[in-house]
Amino acid sequence: MYVSYVFLVCQAAAIKKIIPMLDRILIQRAEALTTTKGGIVLPEQAVGKVLEGKVLAVGPGPRNATTGNHIPIAIKEGDRVLLPEFGGTKVNIDGDEKKALFLFRESDILAKLE
């Protein structure tokens, strides 16, 4: 229990260092299931790409060309979103592939899940 708490605190500190700009959104993809309900372990090649993620941070929004004010983004931190199969900019935290985060533009997000 203590180890997972330390991991979460370290990850939260690293995420605070990444602040998306304008209409960019920082997302952590959901992990793919590697075992079935019956306990069968699936190889990595059989597991498809997960198209769902959790929003960790949101930029202030794009600027209005006439007034210069930020246009608010419809997605908030903590929302679950549907992602495209390809796209986004991969951001590695501490060089670990498992902690990889992705930066997407607001227009790239397909849907907000409830």
Biopython code that builds the backbone (N, CA, C, O; Angstrom):
import numpy as np
from Bio.PDB.StructureBuilder import StructureBuilder

atoms = [
    (1, "MET", "N", (0.825, -1.187, 0.000)),
    (1, "MET", "CA", (0.000, 0.000, 0.000)),
    (1, "MET", "C", (0.869, 1.252, 0.000)),
    (1, "MET", "O", (0.577, 2.214, -0.710)),
    (2, "TYR", "N", (1.935, 1.241, 0.792)),
    (2, "TYR", "CA", (2.822, 2.395, 0.881)),
    (2, "TYR", "C", (3.521, 2.659, -0.446)),
    (2, "TYR", "O", (3.687, 3.810, -0.850)),
    (3, "VAL", "N", (3.930, 1.587, -1.123)),
    (3, "VAL", "CA", (4.637, 1.737, -2.390)),
    (3, "VAL", "C", (3.735, 2.402, -3.426)),
    (3, "VAL", "O", (4.181, 3.294, -4.147)),
    (4, "SER", "N", (2.469, 1.979, -3.513)),
    (4, "SER", "CA", (1.559, 2.573, -4.490)),
    (4, "SER", "C", (1.284, 4.032, -4.159)),
    (4, "SER", "O", (1.113, 4.845, -5.067)),
    (5, "TYR", "N", (1.238, 4.380, -2.872)),
    (5, "TYR", "CA", (1.029, 5.770, -2.479)),
    (5, "TYR", "C", (2.212, 6.631, -2.908)),
    (5, "TYR", "O", (2.026, 7.730, -3.430)),
    (6, "VAL", "N", (3.420, 6.137, -2.692)),
    (6, "VAL", "CA", (4.622, 6.873, -3.094)),
    (6, "VAL", "C", (4.639, 7.047, -4.604)),
    (6, "VAL", "O", (4.992, 8.120, -5.094)),
    (7, "PHE", "N", (4.259, 6.001, -5.359)),
    (7, "PHE", "CA", (4.205, 6.078, -6.815)),
    (7, "PHE", "C", (3.236, 7.167, -7.255)),
    (7, "PHE", "O", (3.550, 7.951, -8.151)),
    (8, "LEU", "N", (2.048, 7.223, -6.627)),
    (8, "LEU", "CA", (1.050, 8.215, -7.002)),
    (8, "LEU", "C", (1.517, 9.630, -6.691)),
    (8, "LEU", "O", (1.273, 10.552, -7.468)),
    (9, "VAL", "N", (2.191, 9.805, -5.551)),
    (9, "VAL", "CA", (2.695, 11.128, -5.182)),
    (9, "VAL", "C", (3.768, 11.569, -6.172)),
    (9, "VAL", "O", (3.773, 12.722, -6.603)),
    (10, "CYS", "N", (4.680, 10.660, -6.538)),
    (10, "CYS", "CA", (5.739, 10.987, -7.494)),
    (10, "CYS", "C", (5.146, 11.302, -8.866)),
    (10, "CYS", "O", (5.589, 12.236, -9.535)),
    (11, "GLN", "N", (4.150, 10.532, -9.285)),
    (11, "GLN", "CA", (3.529, 10.767, -10.584)),
    (11, "GLN", "C", (2.789, 12.098, -10.579)),
    (11, "GLN", "O", (2.840, 12.833, -11.566)),
    (12, "ALA", "N", (2.108, 12.419, -9.494)),
    (12, "ALA", "CA", (1.391, 13.693, -9.413)),
    (12, "ALA", "C", (2.371, 14.864, -9.466)),
    (12, "ALA", "O", (2.077, 15.887, -10.083)),
    (13, "ALA", "N", (3.524, 14.723, -8.829)),
    (13, "ALA", "CA", (4.531, 15.786, -8.866)),
    (13, "ALA", "C", (5.075, 15.967, -10.274)),
    (13, "ALA", "O", (5.321, 17.095, -10.701)),
    (14, "ALA", "N", (5.265, 14.877, -10.998)),
    (14, "ALA", "CA", (5.776, 14.966, -12.367)),
    (14, "ALA", "C", (4.737, 15.593, -13.290)),
    (14, "ALA", "O", (5.092, 16.345, -14.198)),
    (15, "ILE", "N", (3.463, 15.294, -13.068)),
    (15, "ILE", "CA", (2.407, 15.843, -13.916)),
    (15, "ILE", "C", (2.290, 17.352, -13.702)),
    (15, "ILE", "O", (1.986, 18.088, -14.641)),
    (16, "LYS", "N", (2.526, 17.813, -12.483)),
    (16, "LYS", "CA", (2.457, 19.244, -12.223)),
    (16, "LYS", "C", (3.524, 20.001, -12.998)),
    (16, "LYS", "O", (3.374, 21.198, -13.243)),
    (17, "LYS", "N", (4.595, 19.328, -13.386)),
    (17, "LYS", "CA", (5.642, 19.962, -14.164)),
    (17, "LYS", "C", (5.217, 20.160, -15.616)),
    (17, "LYS", "O", (5.773, 21.012, -16.308)),
    (18, "ILE", "N", (4.248, 19.393, -16.084)),
    (18, "ILE", "CA", (3.779, 19.475, -17.465)),
    (18, "ILE", "C", (2.491, 20.287, -17.490)),
    (18, "ILE", "O", (1.457, 19.844, -16.990)),
    (19, "ILE", "N", (2.562, 21.478, -18.075)),
    (19, "ILE", "CA", (1.395, 22.354, -18.181)),
    (19, "ILE", "C", (1.101, 22.535, -19.666)),
    (19, "ILE", "O", (1.879, 23.179, -20.371)),
    (20, "PRO", "N", (-0.011, 21.979, -20.156)),
    (20, "PRO", "CA", (-0.337, 22.114, -21.585)),
    (20, "PRO", "C", (-0.567, 23.578, -21.971)),
    (20, "PRO", "O", (-1.066, 24.375, -21.177)),
    (21, "MET", "N", (-0.194, 23.906, -23.192)),
    (21, "MET", "CA", (-0.375, 25.256, -23.707)),
    (21, "MET", "C", (-1.612, 25.313, -24.617)),
    (21, "MET", "O", (-1.953, 24.334, -25.281)),
    (22, "LEU", "N", (-2.264, 26.462, -24.635)),
    (22, "LEU", "CA", (-3.421, 26.762, -25.481)),
    (22, "LEU", "C", (-4.469, 25.659, -25.442)),
    (22, "LEU", "O", (-5.025, 25.392, -24.377)),
    (23, "ASP", "N", (-4.761, 25.002, -26.581)),
    (23, "ASP", "CA", (-5.850, 24.020, -26.628)),
    (23, "ASP", "C", (-5.353, 22.590, -26.458)),
    (23, "ASP", "O", (-6.040, 21.654, -26.868)),
    (24, "ARG", "N", (-4.196, 22.399, -25.873)),
    (24, "ARG", "CA", (-3.642, 21.057, -25.684)),
    (24, "ARG", "C", (-4.178, 20.446, -24.389)),
    (24, "ARG", "O", (-4.465, 21.146, -23.418)),
    (25, "ILE", "N", (-4.305, 19.105, -24.408)),
    (25, "ILE", "CA", (-4.836, 18.367, -23.270)),
    (25, "ILE", "C", (-3.896, 17.203, -22.976)),
    (25, "ILE", "O", (-3.541, 16.450, -23.883)),
    (26, "LEU", "N", (-3.487, 17.050, -21.714)),
    (26, "LEU", "CA", (-2.609, 15.959, -21.289)),
    (26, "LEU", "C", (-3.466, 14.775, -20.859)),
    (26, "LEU", "O", (-4.319, 14.898, -19.980)),
    (27, "ILE", "N", (-3.229, 13.620, -21.494)),
    (27, "ILE", "CA", (-4.075, 12.448, -21.277)),
    (27, "ILE", "C", (-3.223, 11.227, -20.967)),
    (27, "ILE", "O", (-2.156, 11.029, -21.549)),
    (28, "GLN", "N", (-3.714, 10.414, -20.041)),
    (28, "GLN", "CA", (-3.101, 9.123, -19.765)),
    (28, "GLN", "C", (-4.035, 8.054, -20.321)),
    (28, "GLN", "O", (-5.185, 7.932, -19.898)),
    (29, "ARG", "N", (-3.521, 7.281, -21.278)),
    (29, "ARG", "CA", (-4.344, 6.220, -21.873)),
    (29, "ARG", "C", (-4.632, 5.140, -20.836)),
    (29, "ARG", "O", (-3.787, 4.838, -19.994)),
    (30, "ALA", "N", (-5.826, 4.563, -20.900)),
    (30, "ALA", "CA", (-6.177, 3.446, -20.037)),
    (30, "ALA", "C", (-5.348, 2.233, -20.447)),
    (30, "ALA", "O", (-5.028, 2.064, -21.623)),
    (31, "GLU", "N", (-5.005, 1.402, -19.489)),
    (31, "GLU", "CA", (-4.195, 0.227, -19.781)),
    (31, "GLU", "C", (-5.061, -0.880, -20.377)),
    (31, "GLU", "O", (-6.207, -1.076, -19.972)),
    (32, "ALA", "N", (-4.501, -1.588, -21.332)),
    (32, "ALA", "CA", (-5.210, -2.693, -21.970)),
    (32, "ALA", "C", (-5.246, -3.898, -21.034)),
    (32, "ALA", "O", (-4.299, -4.150, -20.289)),
    (33, "LEU", "N", (-6.334, -4.625, -21.084)),
    (33, "LEU", "CA", (-6.443, -5.835, -20.285)),
    (33, "LEU", "C", (-5.558, -6.916, -20.892)),
    (33, "LEU", "O", (-5.654, -7.203, -22.086)),
    (34, "THR", "N", (-4.699, -7.513, -20.078)),
    (34, "THR", "CA", (-3.802, -8.548, -20.574)),
    (34, "THR", "C", (-4.243, -9.939, -20.153)),
    (34, "THR", "O", (-3.625, -10.931, -20.538)),
    (35, "THR", "N", (-5.302, -10.018, -19.368)),
    (35, "THR", "CA", (-5.849, -11.321, -18.991)),
    (35, "THR", "C", (-7.365, -11.305, -19.216)),
    (35, "THR", "O", (-8.013, -10.265, -19.095)),
    (36, "THR", "N", (-7.907, -12.462, -19.541)),
    (36, "THR", "CA", (-9.348, -12.573, -19.735)),
    (36, "THR", "C", (-10.015, -12.830, -18.387)),
    (36, "THR", "O", (-9.330, -13.008, -17.380)),
    (37, "LYS", "N", (-11.344, -12.852, -18.361)),
    (37, "LYS", "CA", (-12.068, -13.132, -17.125)),
    (37, "LYS", "C", (-11.764, -14.527, -16.602)),
    (37, "LYS", "O", (-11.801, -14.770, -15.396)),
    (38, "GLY", "N", (-11.463, -15.443, -17.519)),
    (38, "GLY", "CA", (-11.142, -16.817, -17.128)),
    (38, "GLY", "C", (-9.707, -16.992, -16.658)),
    (38, "GLY", "O", (-9.340, -18.081, -16.217)),
    (39, "GLY", "N", (-8.880, -15.943, -16.740)),
    (39, "GLY", "CA", (-7.512, -16.010, -16.260)),
    (39, "GLY", "C", (-6.478, -16.303, -17.335)),
    (39, "GLY", "O", (-5.305, -16.508, -17.023)),
    (40, "ILE", "N", (-6.893, -16.326, -18.586)),
    (40, "ILE", "CA", (-5.955, -16.592, -19.676)),
    (40, "ILE", "C", (-5.160, -15.322, -19.968)),
    (40, "ILE", "O", (-5.733, -14.250, -20.161)),
    (41, "VAL", "N", (-3.833, -15.455, -19.999)),
    (41, "VAL", "CA", (-2.955, -14.319, -20.269)),
    (41, "VAL", "C", (-2.835, -14.122, -21.775)),
    (41, "VAL", "O", (-2.509, -15.054, -22.510)),
    (42, "LEU", "N", (-3.101, -12.897, -22.223)),
    (42, "LEU", "CA", (-3.038, -12.576, -23.645)),
    (42, "LEU", "C", (-1.661, -12.016, -24.008)),
    (42, "LEU", "O", (-1.103, -11.219, -23.253)),
    (43, "PRO", "N", (-1.109, -12.423, -25.151)),
    (43, "PRO", "CA", (0.166, -11.833, -25.574)),
    (43, "PRO", "C", (-0.027, -10.376, -26.004)),
    (43, "PRO", "O", (-1.141, -9.956, -26.315)),
    (44, "GLU", "N", (1.064, -9.613, -26.018)),
    (44, "GLU", "CA", (0.980, -8.192, -26.358)),
    (44, "GLU", "C", (0.435, -7.962, -27.763)),
    (44, "GLU", "O", (-0.259, -6.973, -27.999)),
    (45, "GLN", "N", (0.735, -8.852, -28.688)),
    (45, "GLN", "CA", (0.274, -8.679, -30.067)),
    (45, "GLN", "C", (-1.235, -8.838, -30.183)),
    (45, "GLN", "O", (-1.851, -8.252, -31.073)),
    (46, "ALA", "N", (-1.839, -9.625, -29.295)),
    (46, "ALA", "CA", (-3.277, -9.859, -29.363)),
    (46, "ALA", "C", (-4.071, -8.734, -28.700)),
    (46, "ALA", "O", (-5.268, -8.586, -28.945)),
    (47, "VAL", "N", (-3.405, -7.951, -27.869)),
    (47, "VAL", "CA", (-4.085, -6.864, -27.173)),
    (47, "VAL", "C", (-4.100, -5.640, -28.082)),
    (47, "VAL", "O", (-3.050, -5.186, -28.538)),
    (48, "GLY", "N", (-5.274, -5.115, -28.340)),
    (48, "GLY", "CA", (-5.407, -3.944, -29.212)),
    (48, "GLY", "C", (-5.073, -2.655, -28.486)),
    (48, "GLY", "O", (-4.889, -2.645, -27.269)),
    (49, "LYS", "N", (-4.998, -1.579, -29.233)),
    (49, "LYS", "CA", (-4.719, -0.264, -28.681)),
    (49, "LYS", "C", (-5.963, 0.241, -27.950)),
    (49, "LYS", "O", (-7.076, 0.142, -28.467)),
    (50, "VAL", "N", (-5.773, 0.770, -26.769)),
    (50, "VAL", "CA", (-6.892, 1.285, -25.984)),
    (50, "VAL", "C", (-7.209, 2.701, -26.462)),
    (50, "VAL", "O", (-6.321, 3.548, -26.558)),
    (51, "LEU", "N", (-8.466, 2.940, -26.755)),
    (51, "LEU", "CA", (-8.884, 4.228, -27.298)),
    (51, "LEU", "C", (-9.566, 5.104, -26.260)),
    (51, "LEU", "O", (-10.315, 6.019, -26.605)),
    (52, "GLU", "N", (-9.309, 4.825, -25.002)),
    (52, "GLU", "CA", (-9.925, 5.572, -23.914)),
    (52, "GLU", "C", (-8.822, 6.112, -23.021)),
    (52, "GLU", "O", (-7.775, 5.481, -22.878)),
    (53, "GLY", "N", (-9.044, 7.270, -22.422)),
    (53, "GLY", "CA", (-8.042, 7.837, -21.539)),
    (53, "GLY", "C", (-8.655, 8.775, -20.528)),
    (53, "GLY", "O", (-9.829, 9.135, -20.612)),
    (54, "LYS", "N", (-7.821, 9.170, -19.553)),
    (54, "LYS", "CA", (-8.247, 10.086, -18.496)),
    (54, "LYS", "C", (-7.493, 11.399, -18.656)),
    (54, "LYS", "O", (-6.281, 11.401, -18.871)),
    (55, "VAL", "N", (-8.202, 12.501, -18.554)),
    (55, "VAL", "CA", (-7.604, 13.831, -18.696)),
    (55, "VAL", "C", (-6.895, 14.196, -17.398)),
    (55, "VAL", "O", (-7.501, 14.197, -16.326)),
    (56, "LEU", "N", (-5.593, 14.507, -17.505)),
    (56, "LEU", "CA", (-4.799, 14.876, -16.335)),
    (56, "LEU", "C", (-4.615, 16.386, -16.205)),
    (56, "LEU", "O", (-4.580, 16.914, -15.094)),
    (57, "ALA", "N", (-4.499, 17.075, -17.326)),
    (57, "ALA", "CA", (-4.318, 18.529, -17.298)),
    (57, "ALA", "C", (-4.865, 19.127, -18.589)),
    (57, "ALA", "O", (-4.847, 18.491, -19.643)),
    (58, "VAL", "N", (-5.349, 20.354, -18.487)),
    (58, "VAL", "CA", (-5.954, 21.037, -19.631)),
    (58, "VAL", "C", (-5.341, 22.429, -19.751)),
    (58, "VAL", "O", (-5.158, 23.129, -18.755)),
    (59, "GLY", "N", (-5.031, 22.817, -20.978)),
    (59, "GLY", "CA", (-4.520, 24.167, -21.231)),
    (59, "GLY", "C", (-5.628, 25.198, -21.103)),
    (59, "GLY", "O", (-6.796, 24.833, -20.965)),
    (60, "PRO", "N", (-5.282, 26.483, -21.147)),
    (60, "PRO", "CA", (-6.290, 27.528, -20.974)),
    (60, "PRO", "C", (-7.256, 27.679, -22.150)),
    (60, "PRO", "O", (-8.309, 28.297, -21.999)),
    (61, "GLY", "N", (-6.924, 27.136, -23.299)),
    (61, "GLY", "CA", (-7.795, 27.229, -24.474)),
    (61, "GLY", "C", (-7.171, 28.103, -25.542)),
    (61, "GLY", "O", (-6.258, 28.880, -25.264)),
    (62, "PRO", "N", (-7.668, 27.977, -26.773)),
    (62, "PRO", "CA", (-7.121, 28.807, -27.860)),
    (62, "PRO", "C", (-7.514, 30.276, -27.667)),
    (62, "PRO", "O", (-8.466, 30.589, -26.952)),
    (63, "ARG", "N", (-6.777, 31.148, -28.304)),
    (63, "ARG", "CA", (-7.068, 32.587, -28.197)),
    (63, "ARG", "C", (-8.044, 33.025, -29.289)),
    (63, "ARG", "O", (-7.979, 32.560, -30.427)),
    (64, "ASN", "N", (-8.932, 33.914, -28.921)),
    (64, "ASN", "CA", (-9.841, 34.535, -29.868)),
    (64, "ASN", "C", (-9.023, 35.529, -30.696)),
    (64, "ASN", "O", (-8.293, 36.346, -30.135)),
    (65, "ALA", "N", (-9.138, 35.465, -32.015)),
    (65, "ALA", "CA", (-8.315, 36.300, -32.896)),
    (65, "ALA", "C", (-8.620, 37.789, -32.755)),
    (65, "ALA", "O", (-7.727, 38.616, -32.940)),
    (66, "THR", "N", (-9.854, 38.144, -32.434)),
    (66, "THR", "CA", (-10.207, 39.569, -32.369)),
    (66, "THR", "C", (-9.958, 40.173, -30.987)),
    (66, "THR", "O", (-9.430, 41.280, -30.887)),
    (67, "THR", "N", (-10.328, 39.466, -29.932)),
    (67, "THR", "CA", (-10.198, 40.028, -28.584)),
    (67, "THR", "C", (-8.921, 39.589, -27.879)),
    (67, "THR", "O", (-8.437, 40.294, -26.993)),
    (68, "GLY", "N", (-8.369, 38.445, -28.251)),
    (68, "GLY", "CA", (-7.166, 37.943, -27.589)),
    (68, "GLY", "C", (-7.443, 37.161, -26.324)),
    (68, "GLY", "O", (-6.515, 36.671, -25.681)),
    (69, "ASN", "N", (-8.714, 37.035, -25.957)),
    (69, "ASN", "CA", (-9.078, 36.258, -24.761)),
    (69, "ASN", "C", (-9.057, 34.765, -25.065)),
    (69, "ASN", "O", (-9.200, 34.357, -26.218)),
    (70, "HIS", "N", (-8.879, 33.947, -24.021)),
    (70, "HIS", "CA", (-8.899, 32.497, -24.184)),
    (70, "HIS", "C", (-10.336, 32.009, -24.337)),
    (70, "HIS", "O", (-11.234, 32.468, -23.631)),
    (71, "ILE", "N", (-10.547, 31.077, -25.260)),
    (71, "ILE", "CA", (-11.835, 30.409, -25.427)),
    (71, "ILE", "C", (-11.789, 29.165, -24.554)),
    (71, "ILE", "O", (-10.908, 28.328, -24.749)),
    (72, "PRO", "N", (-12.709, 29.006, -23.590)),
    (72, "PRO", "CA", (-12.631, 27.862, -22.678)),
    (72, "PRO", "C", (-12.793, 26.527, -23.398)),
    (72, "PRO", "O", (-13.501, 26.422, -24.399)),
    (73, "ILE", "N", (-12.118, 25.510, -22.861)),
    (73, "ILE", "CA", (-12.170, 24.156, -23.413)),
    (73, "ILE", "C", (-13.319, 23.396, -22.751)),
    (73, "ILE", "O", (-13.564, 23.561, -21.556)),
    (74, "ALA", "N", (-14.019, 22.570, -23.519)),
    (74, "ALA", "CA", (-15.194, 21.839, -23.027)),
    (74, "ALA", "C", (-14.818, 20.652, -22.145)),
    (74, "ALA", "O", (-15.680, 20.100, -21.462)),
    (75, "ILE", "N", (-13.555, 20.251, -22.147)),
    (75, "ILE", "CA", (-13.107, 19.092, -21.381)),
    (75, "ILE", "C", (-12.403, 19.572, -20.121)),
    (75, "ILE", "O", (-11.615, 20.517, -20.171)),
    (76, "LYS", "N", (-12.679, 18.931, -18.998)),
    (76, "LYS", "CA", (-12.084, 19.297, -17.713)),
    (76, "LYS", "C", (-11.187, 18.168, -17.211)),
    (76, "LYS", "O", (-11.252, 17.045, -17.710)),
    (77, "GLU", "N", (-10.352, 18.474, -16.224)),
    (77, "GLU", "CA", (-9.497, 17.458, -15.611)),
    (77, "GLU", "C", (-10.360, 16.380, -14.971)),
    (77, "GLU", "O", (-11.376, 16.671, -14.339)),
    (78, "GLY", "N", (-9.941, 15.132, -15.145)),
    (78, "GLY", "CA", (-10.666, 14.008, -14.567)),
    (78, "GLY", "C", (-11.674, 13.372, -15.514)),
    (78, "GLY", "O", (-12.174, 12.285, -15.226)),
    (79, "ASP", "N", (-11.986, 14.013, -16.627)),
    (79, "ASP", "CA", (-12.938, 13.455, -17.597)),
    (79, "ASP", "C", (-12.339, 12.241, -18.292)),
    (79, "ASP", "O", (-11.127, 12.162, -18.496)),
    (80, "ARG", "N", (-13.203, 11.294, -18.655)),
    (80, "ARG", "CA", (-12.802, 10.165, -19.500)),
    (80, "ARG", "C", (-13.168, 10.520, -20.927)),
    (80, "ARG", "O", (-14.274, 10.986, -21.200)),
    (81, "VAL", "N", (-12.219, 10.292, -21.848)),
    (81, "VAL", "CA", (-12.434, 10.691, -23.239)),
    (81, "VAL", "C", (-12.133, 9.540, -24.184)),
    (81, "VAL", "O", (-11.399, 8.611, -23.848)),
    (82, "LEU", "N", (-12.715, 9.622, -25.371)),
    (82, "LEU", "CA", (-12.473, 8.673, -26.446)),
    (82, "LEU", "C", (-11.423, 9.282, -27.375)),
    (82, "LEU", "O", (-11.577, 10.412, -27.839)),
    (83, "LEU", "N", (-10.358, 8.527, -27.641)),
    (83, "LEU", "CA", (-9.223, 9.038, -28.398)),
    (83, "LEU", "C", (-9.151, 8.412, -29.780)),
    (83, "LEU", "O", (-9.672, 7.317, -29.993)),
    (84, "PRO", "N", (-8.508, 9.097, -30.725)),
    (84, "PRO", "CA", (-8.286, 8.483, -32.039)),
    (84, "PRO", "C", (-7.226, 7.398, -31.927)),
    (84, "PRO", "O", (-6.418, 7.405, -30.999)),
    (85, "GLU", "N", (-7.231, 6.468, -32.872)),
    (85, "GLU", "CA", (-6.272, 5.360, -32.827)),
    (85, "GLU", "C", (-4.844, 5.859, -32.987)),
    (85, "GLU", "O", (-3.932, 5.356, -32.330)),
    (86, "PHE", "N", (-4.643, 6.847, -33.859)),
    (86, "PHE", "CA", (-3.321, 7.408, -34.086)),
    (86, "PHE", "C", (-3.357, 8.891, -33.762)),
    (86, "PHE", "O", (-4.401, 9.532, -33.880)),
    (87, "GLY", "N", (-2.239, 9.427, -33.360)),
    (87, "GLY", "CA", (-2.161, 10.857, -33.095)),
    (87, "GLY", "C", (-1.718, 11.132, -31.677)),
    (87, "GLY", "O", (-1.524, 10.213, -30.881)),
    (88, "GLY", "N", (-1.565, 12.382, -31.377)),
    (88, "GLY", "CA", (-1.101, 12.792, -30.065)),
    (88, "GLY", "C", (0.422, 12.780, -30.004)),
    (88, "GLY", "O", (1.082, 12.073, -30.765)),
    (89, "THR", "N", (0.954, 13.555, -29.106)),
    (89, "THR", "CA", (2.389, 13.618, -28.896)),
    (89, "THR", "C", (2.720, 12.874, -27.622)),
    (89, "THR", "O", (2.206, 13.207, -26.555)),
    (90, "LYS", "N", (3.583, 11.860, -27.724)),
    (90, "LYS", "CA", (3.934, 11.032, -26.581)),
    (90, "LYS", "C", (4.916, 11.773, -25.692)),
    (90, "LYS", "O", (5.897, 12.338, -26.175)),
    (91, "VAL", "N", (4.650, 11.770, -24.380)),
    (91, "VAL", "CA", (5.513, 12.408, -23.391)),
    (91, "VAL", "C", (5.882, 11.355, -22.364)),
    (91, "VAL", "O", (5.011, 10.842, -21.662)),
    (92, "ASN", "N", (7.176, 11.022, -22.266)),
    (92, "ASN", "CA", (7.635, 10.043, -21.278)),
    (92, "ASN", "C", (8.056, 10.755, -20.005)),
    (92, "ASN", "O", (8.768, 11.759, -20.042)),
    (93, "ILE", "N", (7.608, 10.223, -18.886)),
    (93, "ILE", "CA", (8.017, 10.745, -17.586)),
    (93, "ILE", "C", (9.096, 9.822, -17.041)),
    (93, "ILE", "O", (8.872, 8.620, -16.900)),
    (94, "ASP", "N", (10.237, 10.361, -16.740)),
    (94, "ASP", "CA", (11.373, 9.616, -16.196)),
    (94, "ASP", "C", (11.828, 8.506, -17.129)),
    (94, "ASP", "O", (12.437, 7.543, -16.664)),
    (95, "GLY", "N", (11.558, 8.599, -18.426)),
    (95, "GLY", "CA", (12.004, 7.610, -19.397)),
    (95, "GLY", "C", (11.311, 6.261, -19.276)),
    (95, "GLY", "O", (11.789, 5.279, -19.844)),
    (96, "ASP", "N", (10.199, 6.183, -18.555)),
    (96, "ASP", "CA", (9.484, 4.920, -18.361)),
    (96, "ASP", "C", (8.335, 4.832, -19.363)),
    (96, "ASP", "O", (7.488, 5.723, -19.423)),
    (97, "GLU", "N", (8.309, 3.748, -20.152)),
    (97, "GLU", "CA", (7.254, 3.561, -21.159)),
    (97, "GLU", "C", (5.879, 3.388, -20.527)),
    (97, "GLU", "O", (4.877, 3.775, -21.130)),
    (98, "LYS", "N", (5.807, 2.816, -19.327)),
    (98, "LYS", "CA", (4.517, 2.567, -18.690)),
    (98, "LYS", "C", (3.874, 3.864, -18.215)),
    (98, "LYS", "O", (2.652, 3.934, -18.076)),
    (99, "LYS", "N", (4.684, 4.889, -17.965)),
    (99, "LYS", "CA", (4.160, 6.162, -17.491)),
    (99, "LYS", "C", (3.958, 7.153, -18.631)),
    (99, "LYS", "O", (3.814, 8.351, -18.389)),
    (100, "ALA", "N", (3.945, 6.670, -19.861)),
    (100, "ALA", "CA", (3.837, 7.562, -21.015)),
    (100, "ALA", "C", (2.490, 8.287, -21.005)),
    (100, "ALA", "O", (1.439, 7.683, -20.789)),
    (101, "LEU", "N", (2.555, 9.581, -21.242)),
    (101, "LEU", "CA", (1.366, 10.419, -21.343)),
    (101, "LEU", "C", (1.295, 10.954, -22.762)),
    (101, "LEU", "O", (2.275, 10.887, -23.504)),
    (102, "PHE", "N", (0.150, 11.479, -23.140)),
    (102, "PHE", "CA", (-0.034, 11.974, -24.495)),
    (102, "PHE", "C", (-0.648, 13.373, -24.464)),
    (102, "PHE", "O", (-1.527, 13.662, -23.652)),
    (103, "LEU", "N", (-0.174, 14.226, -25.354)),
    (103, "LEU", "CA", (-0.742, 15.554, -25.544)),
    (103, "LEU", "C", (-1.574, 15.543, -26.825)),
    (103, "LEU", "O", (-1.073, 15.223, -27.903)),
    (104, "PHE", "N", (-2.846, 15.895, -26.691)),
    (104, "PHE", "CA", (-3.757, 15.979, -27.834)),
    (104, "PHE", "C", (-4.295, 17.406, -27.912)),
    (104, "PHE", "O", (-4.365, 18.108, -26.903)),
    (105, "ARG", "N", (-4.668, 17.822, -29.104)),
    (105, "ARG", "CA", (-5.413, 19.068, -29.262)),
    (105, "ARG", "C", (-6.878, 18.783, -28.939)),
    (105, "ARG", "O", (-7.334, 17.645, -29.047)),
    (106, "GLU", "N", (-7.598, 19.809, -28.548)),
    (106, "GLU", "CA", (-9.013, 19.624, -28.223)),
    (106, "GLU", "C", (-9.777, 19.081, -29.428)),
    (106, "GLU", "O", (-10.687, 18.270, -29.261)),
    (107, "SER", "N", (-9.428, 19.507, -30.625)),
    (107, "SER", "CA", (-10.134, 19.061, -31.825)),
    (107, "SER", "C", (-9.857, 17.598, -32.154)),
    (107, "SER", "O", (-10.615, 16.990, -32.910)),
    (108, "ASP", "N", (-8.774, 17.011, -31.598)),
    (108, "ASP", "CA", (-8.457, 15.613, -31.845)),
    (108, "ASP", "C", (-9.278, 14.658, -30.986)),
    (108, "ASP", "O", (-9.418, 13.486, -31.335)),
    (109, "ILE", "N", (-9.814, 15.129, -29.887)),
    (109, "ILE", "CA", (-10.609, 14.292, -28.982)),
    (109, "ILE", "C", (-11.925, 13.956, -29.662)),
    (109, "ILE", "O", (-12.632, 14.848, -30.130)),
    (110, "LEU", "N", (-12.259, 12.662, -29.718)),
    (110, "LEU", "CA", (-13.465, 12.228, -30.425)),
    (110, "LEU", "C", (-14.748, 12.425, -29.626)),
    (110, "LEU", "O", (-15.764, 12.857, -30.171)),
    (111, "ALA", "N", (-14.699, 12.103, -28.321)),
    (111, "ALA", "CA", (-15.906, 12.206, -27.507)),
    (111, "ALA", "C", (-15.528, 12.230, -26.035)),
    (111, "ALA", "O", (-14.427, 11.838, -25.648)),
    (112, "LYS", "N", (-16.464, 12.698, -25.229)),
    (112, "LYS", "CA", (-16.314, 12.687, -23.772)),
    (112, "LYS", "C", (-17.210, 11.572, -23.246)),
    (112, "LYS", "O", (-18.397, 11.521, -23.569)),
    (113, "LEU", "N", (-16.647, 10.681, -22.438)),
    (113, "LEU", "CA", (-17.401, 9.536, -21.922)),
    (113, "LEU", "C", (-17.945, 9.842, -20.530)),
    (113, "LEU", "O", (-17.294, 10.515, -19.732)),
    (114, "GLU", "N", (-19.130, 9.346, -20.253)),
    (114, "GLU", "CA", (-19.742, 9.556, -18.923)),
    (114, "GLU", "C", (-19.846, 8.258, -18.178)),
    (114, "GLU", "O", (-20.332, 8.232, -17.047)),
]
sb = StructureBuilder()
sb.init_structure("model")
sb.init_model(0)
sb.init_chain("A")
sb.init_seg("    ")
for serial, (resi, resn, name, xyz) in enumerate(atoms, 1):
    if name == "N":
        sb.init_residue(resn, " ", resi, " ")
    sb.init_atom(name, np.array(xyz, "f"), 0.0, 1.0, " ", f" {name:<3s}", serial, name[0])
structure = sb.get_structure()
